[in-house]
């Protein structure tokens, strides 16, 4: 597996944006780079794995839910520097996902997992691209009703 901190090349990450009953599911990260912060369930693509398979796997590992990965909602750069060195570099691909089963519980790398209404998202101070992709997810779900 590639080194995540101070990597030699960018890593591909996937996110599973799960919207249900007007709320989005977020996980509280247990490990860097976002330890203690709320974020979209997701992680790093594994060798030989398709992007949607990775989103489904990460959703299951981090939330306990079985999901179906649908449309791509966004592709983002996540670049964190320490001085002039690149500490973390991810290309993130976020999918709109629909729950198809499972029991909600935080995974081993998450401190907590819970549903948030749109108005609660503002108080979390998420990165701008994360907040924007969550808004897109709500809009997509609401337009398909």
C-alpha positions as CSV (number, residue, x, y, z in Angstrom):
1,X,0.0,0.0,0.0
2,X,1.2,3.5,-0.8
3,X,2.4,5.7,2.0
4,X,-0.4,8.2,2.9
5,X,1.7,10.8,4.8
6,X,4.4,12.4,2.6
7,X,3.5,10.3,-0.4
8,X,5.6,9.9,-3.5
9,X,2.6,10.2,-5.7
10,X,-1.0,11.5,-5.3
11,X,-3.5,8.9,-3.9
12,X,-7.0,8.3,-5.2
13,X,-9.7,8.6,-2.6
14,X,-13.4,7.9,-2.9
15,X,-16.3,9.3,-0.9
16,X,-19.7,7.8,-0.3
17,X,-22.3,10.6,0.1
18,X,-25.3,8.8,1.6
19,X,-28.5,10.9,1.8
20,X,-31.7,9.5,3.4
21,X,-34.8,11.2,4.7
22,X,-33.4,14.7,4.1
23,X,-30.2,14.0,6.0
24,X,-26.6,13.1,5.1
25,X,-24.5,10.6,6.9
26,X,-21.1,11.8,8.1
27,X,-18.3,10.1,10.1
28,X,-16.1,11.6,12.7
29,X,-12.5,10.7,11.7
30,X,-10.4,8.7,14.2
31,X,-7.1,9.2,12.3
32,X,-5.2,11.9,10.5
33,X,-5.4,13.9,8.3
34,X,-8.9,14.8,9.6
35,X,-8.8,13.2,13.1
36,X,-11.7,14.5,15.2
37,X,-13.5,16.2,12.3
38,X,-16.7,15.2,10.5
39,X,-16.4,14.2,6.9
40,X,-17.9,12.1,4.1
41,X,-17.3,8.3,4.6
42,X,-14.5,7.2,2.3
43,X,-11.0,6.2,1.9
44,X,-8.2,5.1,-0.6
45,X,-8.8,3.1,-3.7
46,X,-7.1,-0.3,-3.5
47,X,-5.1,-1.9,-6.3
48,X,-7.5,-3.8,-8.7
49,X,-10.6,-2.2,-7.3
50,X,-13.1,-0.2,-9.3
51,X,-14.0,3.3,-8.1
52,X,-17.7,2.4,-7.2
53,X,-16.5,-0.8,-5.5
54,X,-14.2,1.3,-3.3
55,X,-17.0,3.7,-2.4
56,X,-19.3,0.7,-1.5
57,X,-16.5,-1.0,0.6
58,X,-15.5,2.2,2.4
59,X,-19.2,3.0,3.3
60,X,-19.5,-0.5,4.7
61,X,-16.3,-0.3,6.7
62,X,-16.9,3.1,8.1
63,X,-20.7,3.1,8.7
64,X,-21.9,-0.5,8.7
65,X,-24.3,0.3,5.8
66,X,-24.5,-1.5,2.5
67,X,-24.9,1.1,-0.3
68,X,-25.3,1.3,-4.0
69,X,-22.9,3.9,-5.6
70,X,-24.6,6.1,-8.2
71,X,-23.6,9.3,-9.9
72,X,-20.3,11.1,-9.4
73,X,-21.0,14.4,-7.6
74,X,-17.5,15.8,-7.8
75,X,-13.8,15.4,-8.2
76,X,-11.5,17.4,-5.9
77,X,-7.9,17.9,-4.9
78,X,-7.0,17.6,-1.2
79,X,-3.5,18.9,-0.8
80,X,-2.0,19.5,2.7
81,X,1.5,21.0,2.9
82,X,3.8,21.2,5.9
83,X,6.2,24.0,5.0
84,X,7.4,23.2,1.4
85,X,6.7,19.5,1.7
86,X,3.4,17.8,0.6
87,X,2.1,16.0,3.7
88,X,-1.1,14.6,2.1
89,X,-2.2,14.6,-1.6
90,X,-5.5,13.0,-2.6
91,X,-7.6,13.2,-5.7
92,X,-11.1,12.6,-4.3
93,X,-14.0,11.3,-6.2
94,X,-17.4,11.5,-4.4
95,X,-20.4,9.4,-5.3
96,X,-24.0,9.8,-4.4
97,X,-24.9,6.6,-2.6
98,X,-28.2,4.9,-1.6
99,X,-28.5,2.7,1.4
100,X,-29.7,-0.8,0.6
101,X,-29.1,-2.5,3.9
102,X,-26.9,-2.8,7.0
103,X,-26.9,-1.5,10.6
104,X,-25.5,1.9,11.3
105,X,-22.3,1.8,13.5
106,X,-18.9,3.5,13.4
107,X,-16.1,1.5,11.9
108,X,-12.7,1.0,13.5
109,X,-11.2,4.1,12.0
110,X,-14.2,6.3,12.9
111,X,-15.0,7.8,16.3
112,X,-18.7,8.4,15.5
113,X,-21.2,8.3,12.7
114,X,-24.4,10.1,12.5
115,X,-27.1,11.8,10.2
116,X,-27.1,15.5,9.7
117,X,-29.8,17.8,8.4
118,X,-28.8,20.5,5.9
119,X,-29.0,23.2,8.5
120,X,-26.7,21.3,10.9
121,X,-24.0,21.1,8.2
122,X,-23.2,24.8,8.5
123,X,-22.0,24.5,12.1
124,X,-19.5,21.7,11.3
125,X,-17.1,24.1,9.4
126,X,-16.4,21.6,6.7
127,X,-14.0,22.3,3.9
128,X,-15.7,24.4,1.1
129,X,-15.5,21.6,-1.5
130,X,-17.0,19.1,1.0
131,X,-19.9,21.4,1.9
132,X,-20.5,22.0,-1.8
133,X,-20.6,18.4,-2.8
134,X,-23.1,17.7,0.1
135,X,-25.3,20.5,-1.2
136,X,-25.1,18.9,-4.7
137,X,-26.1,15.6,-3.2
138,X,-29.2,17.1,-1.5
139,X,-30.2,18.9,-4.7
140,X,-29.8,15.7,-6.7
141,X,-31.9,13.6,-4.3
142,X,-34.6,16.3,-4.1
143,X,-34.8,16.7,-7.9
144,X,-35.3,12.9,-8.4
145,X,-38.3,12.8,-6.1
